[in-house]
């Protein structure tokens, strides 16, 4: 539904799918040269498919009554969790209609216009009267309050039942920390880290992409190195200790964009907006992400991956791990040059920003796949063309 409404999402998905199709067909033609098919025909077919699908989506959004296709959602709960579900659903999606909120516990007063749930009327009756298609369970205190047998009856009747944390995850692309608990992480799908075959493919992809990027960006690397060297005192490259896979530390490599005395007192500091420590050339290479390119050597060495959570300094990791629950879970995968959080959340240099970015990192770790990596790389191009939140 969202892909039908949002032209940007449609363009990204079409580019990704048709790009993958082109790669697969090219490999097949290379492996089986006896296939009598002109390569120009493939290109024409992909272009026509792209335009045809784009046109059909445009017609669909302007002809079909999308209001009639909305999912009718009933929220079981009226507290903070239910309010988060409502806020997330209204902000992130246009295909949801909240038909009601049922107050199960008396102390849940966040939703003012909530319906009172009692034993005189079954949950199945609410579902039938309101034509509910989906129930979101968002009760604050479930012990003794969760009508499990009535929920089972509704599910057997064809109504979709979903937990609040999962609903927020699907709608927002984040794992909500406020509702997160270890049992949900254990029993939910994902968080498997991918099998050995997936990890091998990811490593092959990292090496191939790194070598290709190194070849394509070599002139930029040489010019940037000369500019950094001759416009400010100090080395061309900047090494800094970061925390990687399973908490092991490594030295990340970047072009130096700050003065050599940026942390003369030895105390690590967050980068700030319009930071005076950044050099003139540094502002340019940070805004264009050129300062990140040398990290391909970290990828080739195996300390990093192309896609993953951004690596943080040990000093900040120790502080954040004490304040933010599940923060160390982001070290279950290799850190990356780009990531889901970098695409969806602007640069932040505070504890609250880190908390929000962790929600995106946990979503990536939970839903990891090679296709998601490829989609992130495609969207990274958008960030390079339209820089947002760079410091």
URKA-V912349 format. One record per helix or strand of 2 or more residues. SS is the DSSP state (H for helix, E for strand). FROM is the first residue (numbers start at 1). LEN is the number of residues. If there is no record, write none. Layout:
# URKA-V912349
SS_FROM_LEN, SS_FROM_LEN
This chain:
# URKA-V912349
H_2_4, H_7_25, H_39_25, H_66_4, E_71_6, H_80_13, E_96_8, E_115_2, H_123_8, E_134_4, H_148_9, E_160_4, H_164_9, H_182_6, H_196_21, H_218_14, E_237_7, H_245_3, E_249_7, H_280_8, H_290_12, E_305_3, H_314_10, H_327_6, E_336_3, H_340_5, H_351_16, H_370_16
